[in-house]
């Protein structure tokens, strides 16, 4: 069976299928199935975009495809990433969202052409991972109960959006990007299901690793080199698939730089920042409600610093700080910027009554 695996497309379906067709010309055959590993870019209504997608390129041409009811030129299966209209996807459920374009939900399994294909969409969040029944904005993550459910399956193909925990490097010539991720559960999922083919996206890099002797392939974002590969399945357990072709150039006329598709934030351990904010909150409140005078002094200390005020007021109000900080990462804040933001919080003593 001839498969084309594609990385994060972020709504750019015309570019994605142009790449698929170009690779078909290269191998001299049509692919039987396209497999897309999340951040497909499901935004049928551009007014509903999340902030990160709005800042980094918009909805692409997916809204036009939906409005016209266009059919996918090749049978396609995609899983959710962390930048989609989840309400729209959940309302439709597993199955076709457009002719030939099939949505495989979290921990979903489907059989096509004799291949059992499983998917685990969403990215990792330490808090969400331990929560059952994710909903709302947390649906951009996966959770432990979904990992456990999918781990009971025997799979030929496993598609995950996030990258399994570990250290690894981009394999593209001349690209020096090294990564360390802490995405829990994915390595165990691979070991339990032992797929012949394992694919992921999310980090916008091109990776090859072996986990528990399973080859794990990471893809870049459309339309950049390494965003798509054509692979041919085999009955040979020692070599279950063969790489037939790989996309090696950016699409003609694509003006933006690669980081402008939707930048995948470097994995960040938020626990030290959350701990620092909680310690600051306890020192400010000292066991009592936030007084009006102290709140006034706090606002004065943060004049002109909207994000700092937002974070500190969330801390004082007992909100979920890891989710708030994750949100800042997703709209382009770097780890160092977050650290500087938290470190710039006013000293609790400066907020004490005169």
C-alpha positions in Angstrom: 0.0 0.0 0.0 1.3 3.4 -0.9 0.8 6.1 1.8 1.6 9.8 1.9 2.2 11.1 5.5 1.9 14.9 5.9 2.9 17.2 8.8 1.0 20.2 10.2 -0.9 21.8 7.3 -2.7 24.6 9.3 -5.5 25.0 6.8 -3.4 25.1 3.6 -5.1 22.3 1.8 -4.3 23.5 -1.7 -0.6 23.5 -0.9 -0.8 20.2 0.9 -2.4 18.3 -2.0 -0.1 20.0 -4.5 2.8 18.5 -2.6 1.1 15.1 -2.6 0.6 15.3 -6.3 4.2 16.3 -6.9 5.4 13.4 -4.9 3.1 11.0 -6.8 4.8 12.2 -10.0 8.1 11.5 -8.5 7.3 7.9 -7.6 5.2 7.3 -10.7 2.0 6.2 -8.9 -1.0 7.6 -7.1 -1.0 7.2 -3.3 -3.8 5.0 -1.8 -4.1 7.1 1.4 -3.0 10.5 2.9 -2.3 10.5 6.6 -2.1 13.9 8.3 -0.8 14.2 11.9 -2.8 17.1 13.4 -3.0 20.9 13.2 -4.9 20.2 10.0 -6.3 23.7 10.4 -10.0 23.0 10.9 -11.3 26.6 11.0 -14.5 26.7 8.9 -15.3 30.1 10.4 -12.3 32.5 10.3 -14.0 34.6 13.0 -13.4 31.7 15.5 -9.6 31.4 15.1 -7.5 30.9 18.2 -5.1 33.7 18.9 -2.0 31.8 17.7 -3.5 30.9 14.4 -4.7 34.5 13.9 -1.2 35.8 14.6 0.6 33.3 12.4 -1.1 33.2 9.0 -4.8 32.8 9.5 -7.2 30.0 8.5 -5.7 29.2 5.1 -8.1 27.9 2.5 -10.0 25.4 4.7 -13.0 27.8 5.0 -13.3 27.9 1.2 -13.2 24.1 1.0 -16.0 23.8 3.5 -18.1 26.5 1.8 -17.7 24.8 -1.6 -18.1 21.2 -0.2 -14.9 20.3 -2.0 -13.8 16.6 -2.0 -10.3 15.6 -1.0 -8.4 14.5 -4.2 -7.0 11.5 -2.3 -8.6 9.6 0.6 -7.3 11.4 3.7 -7.4 10.7 7.4 -6.4 13.4 9.9 -6.2 13.6 13.7 -6.7 16.8 15.8 -3.7 19.0 16.7 -3.8 21.8 19.2 -5.0 24.5 16.8 -8.4 23.5 15.5 -12.1 24.4 16.0 -12.7 21.6 18.4 -16.4 22.4 18.9 -17.0 22.0 15.2 -15.0 18.7 15.1 -16.7 17.3 18.2 -20.2 18.2 16.9 -19.5 16.1 13.7 -17.7 13.3 15.4 -15.6 10.6 13.8 -16.0 10.3 10.0 -16.0 12.5 7.0 -16.0 16.2 7.4 -15.8 16.7 3.6 -16.0 14.0 0.9 -12.9 11.8 1.2 -11.6 13.7 4.3 -12.0 11.7 7.4 -11.5 12.9 11.0 -10.0 10.4 13.5 -10.7 11.6 17.0 -8.7 11.2 20.2 -7.9 7.5 20.7 -9.8 6.6 17.6 -9.1 3.5 15.4 -10.1 2.8 11.8 -9.3 0.1 9.4 -8.4 1.0 5.8 -7.1 -1.4 3.2 -6.2 -4.0 5.8 -4.3 -1.4 8.0 -5.5 -0.7 11.5 -4.8 3.0 12.0 -5.0 4.6 15.5 -4.7 8.3 16.4 -4.0 10.4 19.5 -4.4 14.1 18.7 -3.5 17.1 20.8 -0.4 18.1 22.6 0.9 17.4 26.1 0.0 19.4 29.2 1.0 18.1 32.7 -2.4 19.2 34.2 -4.6 18.1 31.3 -2.9 14.7 31.1 -4.2 13.8 34.5 -7.7 15.0 33.9 -10.5 12.8 32.5 -13.0 14.0 30.0 -11.2 17.0 28.6 -13.5 19.7 27.1 -13.4 23.4 26.0 -9.9 24.8 25.5 -8.3 21.8 27.2 -9.5 19.7 24.2 -6.3 20.8 22.5 -4.5 18.3 24.8 -4.6 14.6 25.2 -5.1 12.8 28.5 -4.0 9.6 30.3 -7.3 7.8 29.9 -7.0 8.2 26.1 -3.5 6.9 26.1 -4.7 3.8 28.1 -7.6 3.2 25.8 -5.6 3.3 22.7 -2.8 1.2 24.3 -5.2 -1.8 24.3 -5.3 -1.8 20.5 -3.1 -3.6 18.1 -2.1 -1.1 15.4 -0.3 -1.1 12.0 -0.2 2.7 12.0 -0.1 5.1 14.9 -0.5 8.8 14.3 0.2 11.2 17.2 0.4 15.0 17.1 3.0 15.6 19.8 6.4 14.1 19.9 7.2 11.4 22.4 9.4 12.4 25.4 13.2 12.4 24.8 16.1 14.3 23.2 16.5 14.4 19.5 17.7 16.6 16.6 16.3 17.8 13.3 17.8 15.6 10.5 17.6 18.1 7.7 21.0 19.0 6.3 22.2 22.3 7.6 19.4 22.6 10.2 20.8 22.6 13.8 17.7 22.3 16.0 17.8 20.1 19.1 14.8 19.3 21.1 13.9 17.8 24.5 10.2 17.0 25.2 8.5 15.7 28.2 5.2 14.5 26.6 4.1 11.7 29.0 2.4 8.5 27.8 3.4 8.6 24.2 6.5 6.4 24.5 4.4 3.9 26.5 1.7 4.0 23.9 4.2 3.2 21.1 5.6 0.3 23.2 2.1 -1.1 23.9 0.7 -0.9 20.3 3.9 -1.7 18.5 2.9 -0.1 15.2 4.7 -0.7 11.9 4.5 3.0 11.2 4.5 5.8 13.8 4.1 9.4 12.7 4.0 12.8 14.5 4.1 16.5 13.8 3.7 19.5 16.2 7.3 20.6 16.5 7.7 21.7 12.8 10.9 19.7 12.5 12.0 16.6 10.6 13.0 13.8 13.0 13.8 10.1 12.9 14.1 8.1 16.2 13.7 4.6 17.5 11.7 4.0 20.6 11.3 0.4 21.9 12.8 -0.6 18.5 9.9 1.2 16.7 10.8 3.8 14.0 9.2 7.1 14.9 9.0 9.7 12.1 8.4 13.4 12.8 7.4 15.8 10.0 7.7 19.5 9.4 4.9 21.9 8.6 3.5 22.4 5.1 5.0 23.5 2.7 8.6 23.2 4.0 11.1 20.5 3.3 10.4 17.4 5.2 6.6 18.1 5.5 5.6 15.0 3.5 6.9 11.5 2.7 5.6 8.7 0.5 6.1 5.3 2.1 5.3 1.9 0.9 4.2 -0.7 3.4 5.8 -4.2 3.5 5.0 -7.5 5.1 8.7 -7.7 6.3 8.6 -7.2 10.1 12.3 -6.1 10.0 11.5 -3.4 7.4 7.8 -2.7 7.6 7.9 0.3 5.3 10.1 1.8 2.6 10.7 5.5 2.0 9.8 6.2 -1.6 10.0 10.0 -1.7 10.3 13.0 0.5 9.3 16.7 -0.1 12.5 18.6 -0.3 11.5 22.2 -1.3 9.2 24.9 -0.2 6.1 25.5 -2.4 6.7 28.1 -5.1 5.3 31.6 -4.2 5.1 30.9 -0.5 6.1 34.2 1.0 6.2 33.6 4.8 9.2 32.2 6.7 8.8 28.7 8.1 8.3 30.0 11.7 5.3 32.0 10.5 3.1 29.0 9.8 2.1 28.5 13.4 5.2 28.4 15.5 5.4 25.3 17.8 6.7 26.6 21.1 9.7 24.9 22.6 8.7 22.5 25.3 8.9 24.4 28.7 8.6 23.0 32.2 6.1 25.4 33.7 6.2 24.0 37.2 9.0 26.3 38.6 7.1 29.3 37.3 3.8 28.2 38.8 5.6 27.4 42.1 7.2 30.9 42.1 3.8 32.6 41.5 2.0 30.5 44.1 4.8 31.4 46.7 4.4 35.1 45.7 0.6 34.9 46.1 0.9 33.3 49.6 3.4 36.1 50.7 1.1 38.8 49.3 -2.1 37.5 50.8 -0.6 36.2 54.1 -3.8 34.2 54.7 -6.2 37.1 54.2 -8.3 38.3 51.3 -6.8 40.8 48.9 -7.5 44.2 50.4 -8.6 47.1 48.3 -5.6 49.2 49.2 -3.1 46.4 48.3 -4.9 45.7 45.0 -4.6 49.5 44.2 -0.9 49.4 45.0 -0.5 46.3 42.9 -2.2 47.9 39.9 0.1 50.9 40.3 3.2 48.7 40.3 2.1 47.1 37.1 1.0 50.2 35.2 1.4 49.7 31.5 2.2 46.0 31.9 -1.0 44.2 30.8 0.3 40.6 30.7 2.1 40.8 34.1 -1.1 42.2 35.7 -3.1 39.4 34.0 -0.8 36.7 35.3 -0.5 38.1 38.9 -4.2 38.7 39.3 -4.8 35.2 38.1 -2.4 34.0 40.8 -4.1 36.0 43.5 -7.5 34.7 42.3 -6.5 31.1 42.4 -6.8 30.4 38.7 -5.0 27.6 36.9 -1.7 29.2 36.2 -0.2 26.5 34.0 -3.1 26.9 31.5 -2.6 30.6 31.5 1.2 30.3 30.9 0.6 27.6 28.2 -1.7 30.1 26.5 1.1 32.7 26.4 3.5 30.1 24.9 1.0 29.2 22.2 0.7 32.9 21.1 4.4 33.2 20.7 6.0 34.0 24.1 9.3 32.3 24.6 10.5 30.5 27.7 13.0 33.2 28.6 10.3 35.9 28.2 8.0 34.0 30.6 10.8 33.7 33.1 11.5 37.4 32.9 7.8 38.2 33.2 7.5 36.1 36.4 10.8 37.4 37.8 9.6 41.0 37.4 6.7 40.6 39.8 6.7 43.3 42.6 8.1 42.3 46.0 5.3 41.5 48.4 6.7 43.9 51.0 6.3 46.8 48.5 2.6 46.1 48.5 2.2 46.2 52.3 0.1 49.0 53.9 2.1 52.2 54.5 
